[in-house]
Amino acid sequence: MATLDEITARALAALIPPPRLRLSEWIEANIVLPEGVSAQPGPVRLWPFQREIADAIGDPLIERVTLVKPVRVGFTTLLTSALASFVANEPAPILCLLPAEADCRDYMVSDVEPIFAATPAVARALSDDREDGERNTLLSRRFPGGSLKVVAARAPRNLRRHNARVLFIDEADGMEATAEGSPILLAERRTLSFPDRKIVLGSTPVHEATSHVLRAWAASDQRIFEVPCPDCGAFAEITWEQIVWDEGRPETARWRCPHCAAEISERHKPEMVEAGHWRATRPEVEGHAGFRLNALVSLHANAAWPKLVAEFLAVKDDPLTLQTFVNTILAQGWRGEGDELDEDSLAGRAEGWGLDRLPEEVLALTAGCDVQHDRLEITLTGWAEDGTAFILGHEVIWGAWDAPETWAELDGLLRQSFAHALGGRLGIDAAAVDAGDGTTMQAVTAFCTPRTRRKVLAIKGAPGNRPPIERAGSRTKTGARLWIVGVDTLKTQLFTRLAREGLVRFSADLPAVWFEQLASERAVVRYRRGQPVRSFERIPGRRAEALDCTIYAFAARQIVNIDWHRRRAELAGKVAPARPAPVLHSNWMKRQ
């Protein structure tokens, strides 16, 4: 028979809840990745650097978690697993903020629904069987004790309608200020009524001066992931500056320990990462855990040091592709180059070729046309296979914008072909004509619409973080199609290229005023509606036709697809090699 003390002990044990699992432990015990979502389906096994991030998200004493992240570190799976944990263990109003509507739909369809359905602990959370009769939608789901809303940052009205205790913000640096202000601040305000709120913000950084995630990380306890050196045992963060390799041999990539200078090969990385830990560099900050990670510690097969070095060598000479590497692999913000251009320096690079004889490297040709009320201005730009831009010449067609003869002269220019150094002649592959002026828009679209098959496009510039060129979702009142050009994106690319000699080359035939107009704007960072925005502003007293025309020619390049080998052979007067006949593998096609 049990003693009184034993009975009392059992009664007290029954009243004490079992110890709560850390979020990392719960994820590994419950979350299942289905086929199609992961290359390695089955129960989730977190990488060592993911565990503390997960535990911080699940820690009730930590209000904010910020993650500066690269690609290839499994953040989306971690985010979805954390969502599942809140649904199963702490049901509450949950809000997920992503940059655009398409991102929201893709996230729900590609990640949330498959992972939730494959995980028994949360499988019923997205069920359509609602006893109260409320209707679930793709981006709005209710479950016992809470709800899940996935909303786009571009639609601030979505944020007005929802309060949330748990807020997840993914790809914050892809979010722009709306008419109502910063979508990130608007979303955070929806959590103010909850004293136990949780805000998780993660993003790959873009521009250092305007990065939301870098600004948030600066306010955190700033944790970095350190690994032990196999030789000396000292802990250090693996950074790109410490990755070395033999000249021209990326397969020899290795890490040089900053403490003992030992060079450690890739094969040691798994054991180093397994023994690694996070260190807070500002431990005095409480309630805000900030994590900064790069892809050098990722155990993903495509994040091996030799592969990353090979990627770097392929992009290092082009600032446009180098920025992608810096952002997505090193998780660093890009520092803008060439924020203000020097016209004299640019003019000093002029070379002795032009439209009368195209350089041998030029294998494609685009035109950008700026429409003024009394003239059309056109810059002709050549393109080499390696991406180098050749500014070949600038033409001005004088005449009223609504005069048929003005547009007839432009048509004649766009139909011209030019003598090439290889012996043949090169015509214009694509042209972009500015239709942004409401007065001239109808005349521009009337000119471009019947010439669309020749890739003569009516375009309209739009500021902000947009693709270089995208088709508009609607037509003009006359039914004509407009192509929307991300002018700030293209200006950033152009300014970055111009800061490095050799990526944009100039003909000596360009007049001095052209270089003055090319350098007519400068990049600035201004605060708009509470958040920093990088944009371009006109230098007082300068005209910008040359800059606009160049940007439009760069935009036209986006729609040109060239078979470089064939084009080179055609210009040299040689018979282009015949394309190999397609090989049929279908058994159905072999039937008699």
C-alpha atoms as one frame of an Amber mdcrd trajectory, in Angstrom:
protein
   0.000   0.000   0.000   1.288   3.426  -0.945   2.345   5.715   1.828   0.823
   9.135   2.378   3.993  10.777   1.047   3.855   8.702  -2.174   0.166   9.547
  -2.688   0.920  13.222  -2.119   3.850  13.126  -4.565   1.695  11.502  -7.254
  -1.044  14.070  -6.758   1.424  16.949  -7.066   2.977  15.389 -10.182  -0.446
  15.169 -11.776  -0.957  18.900 -11.213   2.395  19.883 -12.756   2.293  19.992
 -16.573   4.990  18.082 -18.403   7.991  20.155 -19.500   7.318  22.043 -22.715
   9.271  21.000 -25.756  11.490  23.544 -27.367  10.139  24.586 -30.753  13.079
  22.908 -32.496  12.271  19.640 -30.715   8.566  19.909 -31.543   9.339  20.524
 -35.218  11.589  17.484 -35.482   9.023  15.350 -33.633   6.004  16.419 -35.680
   6.651  18.150 -39.010   6.717  16.001 -42.124   7.888  17.214 -45.530   5.940
  15.615 -48.387   7.374  14.737 -51.775   7.404  17.706 -54.117   8.086  20.192
 -51.320  11.521  18.920 -50.362  14.284  17.015 -52.129  14.434  14.901 -48.957
  10.834  14.132 -47.952  10.049  12.792 -44.515  10.365  14.062 -40.941  12.136
  17.406 -40.653  15.692  17.338 -39.392  16.856  20.854 -38.596  20.378  21.952
 -39.329  22.339  23.055 -36.235  22.083  26.771 -37.017  18.290  26.468 -37.496
  17.615  25.128 -33.998  18.330  28.288 -32.003  16.364  30.362 -34.512  13.394
  28.031 -34.030  13.738  28.125 -30.241  13.816  31.928 -30.262  10.586  31.979
 -32.278   9.004  29.681 -29.708  10.389  31.483 -26.623   7.588  33.466 -24.907
  10.169  35.859 -23.422  11.361  36.969 -26.866   8.973  39.369 -28.582  10.880
  39.902 -31.816  13.004  37.641 -33.997  14.918  39.052 -36.969  16.759  36.912
 -39.489  19.156  38.281 -42.107  19.209  35.318 -44.419  20.719  34.051 -47.659
  19.198  31.405 -49.886  19.806  27.693 -49.296  19.382  27.739 -45.514  15.825
  26.383 -45.288  14.115  29.484 -43.886  10.806  28.825 -45.665  10.538  25.344
 -44.153  11.453  26.760 -40.746   8.846  29.517 -41.075   6.121  27.066 -42.113
   7.038  24.694 -39.286   6.816  27.549 -36.771   3.385  28.415 -38.174   2.300
  24.821 -37.664   3.516  24.908 -34.062   1.434  27.974 -33.230  -1.620  26.421
 -34.878  -1.228  23.173 -32.923   0.019  24.448 -29.571  -0.812  28.166 -29.235
  -3.815  28.860 -31.474  -4.170  32.605 -32.012  -4.751  35.124 -34.793  -1.743
  34.685 -37.094  -0.825  37.081 -39.906   1.752  36.373 -42.624   2.930  39.348
 -44.702   4.583  38.752 -48.083   5.479  41.281 -50.797   2.855  40.480 -53.455
  -0.373  38.571 -53.994   1.387  36.026 -56.201   3.871  35.342 -53.376   0.985
  34.707 -50.976  -0.724  32.223 -53.259   2.487  30.422 -54.111   3.436  30.133
 -50.433   0.066  28.663 -49.452  -0.092  26.233 -52.379   3.562  25.179 -52.471
   4.448  25.113 -48.768   1.702  25.621 -46.180  -0.981  23.310 -47.549   1.312
  20.335 -48.393   3.271  20.521 -45.126   0.164  20.977 -42.957  -1.606  18.119
 -44.751   1.378  15.788 -44.264   1.712  16.627 -40.551  -0.936  14.850 -38.407
  -0.616  17.374 -35.552  -1.957  20.170 -37.750  -3.647  18.311 -40.603  -7.104
  19.510 -39.617  -6.089  23.178 -39.369  -6.712  23.809 -43.043  -9.790  21.627
 -43.276 -12.823  23.079 -45.008 -15.143  21.396 -42.516 -16.258  24.367 -40.427
 -18.990  23.723 -37.904 -19.879  27.428 -37.671 -20.418  27.606 -41.407 -17.695
  30.214 -42.010 -16.063  29.866 -45.380 -12.320  29.346 -45.679 -10.406  30.695
 -48.650  -6.947  30.008 -50.002  -5.400  32.916 -48.067  -7.707  32.986 -45.043
  -8.202  29.943 -42.824  -9.842  29.537 -39.443  -9.175  26.804 -36.914 -10.208
  26.194 -33.292  -8.893  29.096 -31.238  -7.377  31.138 -34.029  -6.965  32.011
 -37.682  -4.319  32.245 -40.386  -4.279  35.152 -42.849  -1.700  35.508 -45.607
  -1.732  39.034 -47.062   0.213  41.047 -49.618   2.123  44.172 -48.586   1.041
  45.983 -51.754  -2.589  46.087 -50.598  -2.703  48.118 -47.346  -6.462  47.623
 -47.052  -5.712  43.964 -46.211  -3.812  45.104 -43.134  -6.581  47.335 -41.818
  -8.989  44.456 -41.323  -6.897  42.062 -39.256  -5.465  42.028 -35.727  -2.846
  39.419 -34.943  -0.915  38.102 -31.976   1.627  36.358 -34.193   3.100  38.215
 -37.177   5.421  36.625 -39.716   7.056  38.949 -42.281   8.989  37.274 -45.109
  11.184  39.048 -47.687  10.755  42.423 -46.013  13.264  44.076 -48.354  10.914
  43.372 -51.250   8.214  45.589 -49.718   7.657  49.187 -50.766   5.846  52.006
 -49.033   2.177  52.291 -50.005  -0.125  55.299 -49.979  -0.770  54.551 -46.301
   2.885  54.201 -45.319   5.252  51.331 -44.636   3.392  47.996 -44.830   5.757
  46.607 -42.200   4.834  49.309 -39.689   1.146  48.941 -40.574   1.337  45.213
 -39.933   3.154  45.652 -36.629   0.413  48.033 -35.442  -2.090  45.212 -35.859
  -0.327  43.381 -32.996  -0.422  46.204 -30.415  -3.506  44.899 -28.590  -1.683
  41.676 -27.628   0.794  41.952 -24.719   2.259  38.557 -25.650   2.706  39.323
 -29.334   5.362  37.666 -31.492   6.912  39.387 -34.528   9.211  37.369 -36.806
  10.876  39.275 -39.666  13.173  37.654 -42.179  14.604  38.744 -45.499  17.480
  38.590 -47.880  18.924  42.138 -47.802  18.979  44.197 -51.012  20.370  47.743
 -50.700  22.376  48.467 -47.579  21.093  52.037 -47.200  17.392  51.101 -47.334
  17.272  47.533 -46.025  14.408  46.838 -43.618  15.955  43.631 -42.320  19.404
  45.164 -41.716  17.803  48.031 -39.815  15.828  45.576 -37.691  18.916  43.439
 -37.067  20.835  46.533 -35.928  18.249  46.967 -33.136  18.548  43.325 -31.996
  21.100  41.443 -29.910  22.952  40.746 -33.202  23.794  37.057 -33.052  26.359
  35.535 -35.393  26.960  31.821 -36.007  30.473  30.699 -35.109  32.162  27.350
 -35.741  35.288  25.812 -34.194  38.483  25.512 -36.184  39.513  21.813 -36.437
  43.150  22.831 -35.895  43.138  25.367 -33.042  39.610  24.940 -31.663  38.882
  28.686 -31.635  35.410  29.767 -32.710  34.868  32.188 -35.602  32.202  33.214
 -38.097  32.882  31.942 -41.613  32.987  34.967 -43.908  33.721  35.328 -47.600
  37.008  37.122 -46.931  38.320  33.911 -45.323  37.477  31.656 -48.289  40.597
  31.112 -50.424  41.344  29.040 -53.520  44.100  28.426 -56.021  44.002  30.724
 -59.039  41.530  29.411 -61.600  40.664  26.331 -59.530  37.459  26.814 -57.548
  37.488  23.135 -56.596  40.340  23.956 -54.188  38.198  26.343 -52.117  38.878
  26.206 -48.388  38.384  28.270 -45.232  41.329  30.063 -43.632  40.942  30.273
 -39.861  41.315  33.911 -38.726  42.989  32.754 -35.496  45.654  30.250 -36.591
  45.588  30.713 -40.415  45.053  26.981 -40.923  43.311  26.215 -44.211  40.339
  23.920 -43.716  38.784  21.951 -46.576  35.056  21.577 -47.301  34.931  18.017
 -45.925  35.272  19.380 -42.390  32.293  21.720 -42.687  29.561  19.309 -41.420
  31.373  18.597 -38.157  32.277  22.278 -37.724  28.671  23.363 -38.228  27.390
  20.627 -35.908  29.667  21.963 -33.158  28.864  25.599 -33.939  26.885  28.033
 -31.795  25.244  31.430 -31.959  26.921  34.304 -30.096  25.092  37.515 -29.259
  27.377  40.466 -29.961  24.977  42.799 -28.084  23.831  40.631 -25.160  22.486
  43.679 -23.325  19.512  43.810 -25.732  16.566  41.838 -24.352  13.444  40.597
 -26.062  14.783  40.951 -29.630  16.820  38.060 -31.011  18.610  38.900 -34.255
  20.333  36.277 -36.412  22.697  36.960 -39.309  23.580  34.031 -41.507  25.320
  33.466 -44.835  25.269  30.494 -47.189  28.860  29.527 -46.355  27.613  27.477
 -43.373  24.763  25.854 -45.282  24.973  22.082 -45.587  23.012  22.169 -48.834
  24.899  20.381 -51.626  24.692  23.481 -53.818  26.234  25.617 -51.061  29.556
  23.769 -50.977  32.467  26.221 -50.961  33.833  25.138 -54.380  30.407  25.675
 -55.958  30.035  29.096 -54.369  33.499  30.103 -55.562  32.602  28.966 -59.085
  29.429  31.073 -58.900  31.436  34.079 -57.737  33.996  33.758 -60.530  31.172
  33.639 -63.077  29.547  36.891 -61.857  32.337  38.966 -60.316  32.971  41.163
 -63.369  29.376  42.313 -63.796  27.971  44.422 -60.938  24.432  43.363 -61.798
  25.073  39.665 -61.266  27.584  40.337 -58.485  24.884  42.112 -56.483  22.715
  38.999 -56.657  25.606  36.957 -55.244  26.247  39.483 -52.474  22.551  39.610
 -51.552  21.531  35.969 -51.829  24.721  34.098 -50.907  26.532  36.418 -48.511
  23.303  37.978 -47.138  24.849  41.425 -47.309  23.259  44.676 -48.437  24.547
  46.095 -51.690  26.364  49.403 -51.477  25.426  51.586 -54.427  28.257  52.531
 -56.744  28.240  55.607 -58.943  25.562  57.455 -56.954  26.553  60.604 -58.828
  28.151  60.482 -62.271  31.036  62.599 -63.542  30.272  63.690 -67.105  33.889
  64.603 -67.904  35.121  61.216 -66.746  32.497  59.445 -68.851  33.283  61.551
 -71.926  36.964  60.732 -71.481  36.220  57.073 -72.162  34.973  57.732 -75.721
  36.368  55.428 -78.426  36.773  55.776 -82.171  33.840  53.798 -83.490  30.167
  54.551 -84.042  27.141  53.920 -86.199  29.183  54.239 -89.399  31.068  51.047
 -88.488  29.915  48.883 -85.602  32.579  47.196 -83.448  33.073  43.467 -83.941
  31.813  42.701 -80.425  28.384  44.278 -81.071  25.963  41.508 -82.044  22.611
  43.066 -81.068  21.183  46.551 -81.339  18.414  48.316 -79.403  17.002  51.839
 -79.458  15.466  54.021 -76.762  13.264  56.922 -77.855  12.236  59.872 -75.699
   9.237  61.844 -76.979   9.236  65.626 -76.581   6.554  67.940 -77.960   8.852
  69.361 -80.638  11.208  66.438 -81.304  12.068  62.782 -80.819  15.463  61.812
 -79.342  16.877  58.351 -79.913  19.935  56.623 -78.442  21.199  53.515 -80.243
  22.929  50.932 -78.048  24.845  47.838 -79.120  25.252  44.688 -77.055  28.065
  42.168 -76.844  27.634  38.542 -75.912  29.225  39.186 -72.486  26.658  41.911
 -71.707  28.852  44.940 -72.431  26.802  47.905 -73.667  28.119  50.078 -76.540
  26.496  53.533 -76.814  26.838  53.916 -80.588  25.089  57.169 -81.366  22.290
  59.618 -80.647  19.819  61.018 -83.153  17.316  63.888 -82.926  14.254  64.038
 -85.165  12.807  67.543 -85.165   9.074  67.874 -85.660   5.798  68.109 -83.794
   4.766  65.040 -81.853   1.431  64.851 -83.692   2.859  65.317 -87.207   2.795
  62.142 -89.361   6.106  63.038 -90.985   7.819  63.009 -87.555   6.786  59.401
 -86.963   7.550  58.450 -90.557  11.125  59.638 -90.039  11.396  57.568 -86.843
  10.103  54.527 -88.713  12.786  55.051 -91.334  15.487  55.224 -88.658  14.286
  52.038 -86.944  14.337  50.200 -90.299  17.966  51.105 -90.989  20.811  48.635
 -90.857  24.402  49.558 -90.094  27.761  48.374 -91.462  29.451  45.878 -89.172
  33.158  45.190 -88.677  32.589  41.524 -89.613  31.411  42.566 -93.063  27.625
  42.314 -92.825  24.970  44.774 -91.701  23.100  44.843 -88.383  19.554  46.091
 -87.928  17.723  47.191 -84.791  16.444  44.216 -82.807  14.069  46.113 -80.507
  13.046  49.658 -79.649  11.261  51.223 -76.672   9.324  54.463 -77.226   8.243
  56.507 -74.202   4.462  56.883 -73.923   4.476  58.229 -70.383   3.350  61.715
 -71.372  -0.445  61.661 -71.302  -0.582  64.152 -74.157   1.520  62.081 -76.551
   0.487  58.606 -75.386  -2.100  58.021 -78.099   0.314  59.035 -80.866   3.016
  56.745 -79.457   0.734  53.731 -79.107  -0.691  54.351 -82.596   2.872  54.191
 -83.944   4.006  51.169 -81.922   0.968  48.884 -82.038   1.262  47.888 -85.731
   5.027  47.432 -85.253   4.882  45.168 -82.199   6.025  42.177 -84.248   9.215
  44.139 -84.955   9.584  44.609 -81.193   8.818  48.341 -81.309   7.159  48.833
 -77.928   5.242  51.653 -76.294   6.574  51.900 -72.745   5.793  53.810 -69.587
   8.270  54.282 -66.760   7.319  53.467 -63.182   9.406  54.147 -60.050  10.150
  51.750 -57.231  11.390  48.188 -56.938  10.026  46.816 -60.211  11.353  44.443
 -62.870  13.275  46.121 -65.710  10.271  45.586 -67.990   6.871  44.000 -67.513
   3.666  43.969 -69.493   0.897  46.101 -68.042  -2.154  44.280 -66.763  -4.524
  46.612 -68.616  -4.648  48.425 -71.903  -5.027  52.118 -72.609  -8.433  53.613
 -73.389  -7.792  52.937 -77.066  -7.020  49.276 -76.385  -3.253  49.629 -76.976
  -0.773  47.671 -74.886   1.772  49.453 -72.678   4.932  47.875 -71.333   5.837
  49.073 -67.826   9.532  49.812 -67.291  11.130  49.816 -63.828  13.151  52.972
 -64.334  14.695  53.003 -60.836  15.814  49.394 -61.266  17.379  50.149 -64.636
  19.015  53.355 -63.384  20.547  51.430 -60.489  21.917  48.876 -62.951  23.218
  51.590 -65.294  24.870  53.637 -62.539  26.504  50.501 -61.140  27.850  49.588
 -64.571  29.116  53.108 -65.234  31.074  53.071 -61.979  33.263  50.322 -63.452
  35.095  51.158 -66.631  34.539  48.797 -69.540  30.979  47.662 -68.830  29.475
  50.591 -70.770  31.514  51.960 -73.681  30.943  55.172 -75.608  31.373  56.322
 -79.197  33.452  59.422 -79.827  30.595  60.602 -82.081  28.439  61.442 -79.045
  28.275  65.213 -78.418  29.384  66.716 -75.092  25.816  67.629 -74.183  24.885
  63.952 -74.341  27.286  63.129 -71.489  25.957  66.092 -69.516  22.434  64.724
 -69.867  23.548  61.181 -68.998  24.890  62.541 -65.686  21.725  64.560 -65.026
  20.508  62.575 -61.987  21.935  61.242 -58.749  20.862  58.483 -56.390  19.558
  59.633 -53.011  17.944  58.050 -49.968  14.886  59.853 -48.632  12.391  58.926
 -45.929   8.899  58.490 -47.321   5.984  57.608 -45.080   8.332  56.478 -42.350
  10.760  54.321 -44.291  13.945  54.976 -46.298  13.554  54.812 -50.062  16.381
  54.894 -52.591  15.434  56.886 -55.661  16.871  59.219 -58.278  16.499  62.982
 -58.418  17.342  65.496 -61.129  20.356  67.747 -60.647  18.983  71.302 -60.935
  19.425  72.929 -64.323  20.096  69.749 -66.294  18.088  68.003 -68.978  17.814
  64.209 -68.940  16.960  63.101 -72.497  20.193  61.108 -72.944  19.703  59.303
 -69.635  16.067  58.498 -70.438  16.910  57.229 -73.918  19.687  55.014 -72.552
  17.361  53.563 -69.922  14.761  52.804 -72.599  17.399  51.108 -74.768  18.387
  49.005 -71.753  14.713  48.120 -71.270  14.401  47.038 -74.917  17.382  44.709
 -74.407  15.270  42.689 -71.955  13.064  41.327 -74.745  15.837  40.450 -77.205
  16.879  36.796 -77.400  19.916  36.286 -79.606  21.579  33.138 -80.882  25.019
  34.726 -80.579  26.866  32.080 -82.575  24.395  32.260 -85.449  24.322  36.070
 -85.436  28.118  36.232 -85.597  28.177  33.798 -88.518  25.504  35.779 -90.383
  27.407  39.048 -89.991  30.583  37.385 -91.235  28.729  36.123 -94.335  29.165
  32.509 -93.343  26.498  29.843 -93.492  25.137  29.471 -89.992  25.420  25.932
 -88.639  22.182  24.023 -88.978  20.346  23.345 -85.779  20.310  19.649 -84.852
  17.010  17.902 -85.492  14.973  17.246 -82.348  15.352  13.785 -80.854  12.045
  12.107 -80.129  11.901   9.999 -76.999   8.157   9.479 -76.865   6.975   5.923
 -77.522   3.665   7.358 -78.627   5.392   9.207 -81.476   6.900   5.927 -82.691
   3.586   4.221 -83.187   2.695   3.153 -86.737
